[in-house]
């Protein structure tokens, strides 16, 4: 099945329904559509050289769990939650954390985040800003680092981030706000992500 621009399956719900109905080969469309972002998530969370193995295992676990997948929900944040958990298990079992500098090289080398047509000077500034941001992330607590990674490096929206991390949206809002304030102090910039108050009314766990 073809995928449209942005790597999303044309009719994701239909593909999932086909897999559930006994067409396992249809699952390949989901794998093709989400492998790149799953690899970025694994690398960003410290999987290192094990990133490909982590992603393969995550897709396998997602396949086996499709029977519990909520009908009508987005597949990507659900998959990324599995990737994050699998990465944590891998890193914990290996007893190591990968250096941010290595993660940076892999992240920036995966998918171009700056159009090739961009002015070289602008591109250089953006690359330097990305490096500074990734370096500053290492100074954040795990929850704050994860919310920034999901919102900006993986480019999920607020709702998708909440689903991927298994947090209420209010938790995402408050932790992201605090993380951006801390990053702003390190980077010497004003970093914001819009209003921090919403209908969820915060969460008090930040």
N, C-alpha and C positions, 0 to 999 in steps of 0.2 A: 504494500500500500504506500502511495506517495505521501510525503510530508510537505507541509507548506512552509513558507519562510519562517525562520525562528525555531525550526526543529520540532514543531508540534504535529502530531498525527491529525490528518484531516477530520476523522471522526473517531476520536479516542475511545468513546464509550462503545462504539460498534466493534472496535478491535477487541476490547476487553470482553465483550459479550461473546464474540466468536471463540476466544480462548476458553472461556468458561463452558461453552457449548461443545468443546471437544476438538478445537482446531488449534493445537499448540503452535503450529507454524506461524499463526497470525501474530504471535508474541514478538516475532522478529522486528515488526514495525515499531513497536515500543522500544525495543533495544536500540535500534538505529537512531530513533528520535532523541533518546535521552542519554546515550552513552557519554557524549562530550561533557554535559553538565555534571553527570555523575562522577566522572573522572576529576573534574575541577573540584568538586565537593570533597572527594577522598583526599586529594592532594592538599587542599586548604586545611583539612582537619588533621594532617600529619601522617597520612598513610605511606608517603615516600615511595620506595621501590615496590611496595605491595599494593599500590593504587589499583592496578588492573585486576589483580586477584580479588581485592575488596569489592570492586564494582561487579565482577562476574558473580561473586557470592551474593551480593545484594540483589542482582537481577534474578538469581535462582530463588532466593528467599521470597522476593516479591511475587514471582510466578507461583510458588507453592501457596502463597497467602492470598491469591486473587479471589478466592471464595469469600474472604472476609473484607474485601475492598468495598467501600461504601459506593453504591451506585450513584453516578452523577458527579462524584468528586474528581478533582484533578489528580492525574497519576504522578506528575513530576514531584510535587512536595511530599507525597506519600513515599515515593521511591527514595528521595533524598534523606528522609528520616531514617530509612533502613540503611542507606549508605553511611550516614553519620554514626549510627549505632555500631555498624560493622567495623568502621574505621576505629572507633574507640576501643572495641574489643581487640582489634589487631594491634593497636599501639600499646594497649595495656599488657597484652600477652607477651609482646616483644620487650616490654620494659624500657621503652625509649620514646623520646619526642623528637621529631625532625626539626632541624634548624629553620627559622623563618627565611633565611637567605636562600635555602634550597627550595622551599615551597614557592618563594617569589619567582625564581627562575622558571619553575615548571608552570606556574599559573600564567605568567606573562608570555610564556612560550607556547601555550596551548592554542588559544583562539585570539586573533587580533582584536584588541579592544579599541583601537584607533583606526579609522578608515585610511586606506592606503593613499587616498587623495588629500589627506590632511597636510597642512603646511608643516614642513620638517621641524621648524622651531616650535610650533604648537605641539607636535607629537613628542618632541624631546621633553617639553615641560610636563606633559601628561604622564610620560613614562617615569620621570623623576618623582612626580607627585604620588604615583602608584607605589613606587618603591618605598617612599617615606611612610605612606599609609600602612603598607604591609609590615614594615619594620615596627611601626608604632603599635600594631595589633598585638605584638608579642607581649606588650606591657599591660594588656587588659586581662581581666579574669576570664575564665572559660565561657561563662554565659554571655558576657559582653562581646567577646571575640566572635562567638558563634552567630550572634544576631547581626553583627556587621558583615561577616562573611556571607551570610545568606541574603541579606538585603542588597549588598553592593557587589561582591565578587561573583555571586551566583545569580544576581539580578532577579530575585524573587520579589513579588510585591508583599505587602504586609500580611495579607491573608495566607498566602502561600508559605511565608516564613513561619507563621504561627502553626500551620499544619506540619511543616517539615520538622520543626523543633518540638512539637507537641505542647506548645504553650498557648494560653489565652492571648487574644490580640492585645489586651491591655498590658500584658507582660512584655510583649514585643515592643509596644510603644514606649513604655517606661525604661526598659533596658537599653533600647536603641538610643533614646534621648541621653541617658547617662553615659553610654559608650561614646557617643559623638562629642559630648562635652569633654570627656577625658582625652579623646583623640585631638580635639581642638586645642587643648592646653599643650599637648606634645608637639603638634604640628604648627602651632601659632596661627591657626585659622579658625574662622567661625563655621562650624559644621552643624547643620540642622537637618531635620527630616520632617518638617512640618509640625503642626500642633501635637503636643504630647497628651492632651486630654481627649477622650473619645467617649462614645456611649458605653464602653465597657467600664469606664471609671477607674482605670489603673488596676494594680494587682497587689502592691504591697509586698512582693517577694523579691524585688530587684536586687 
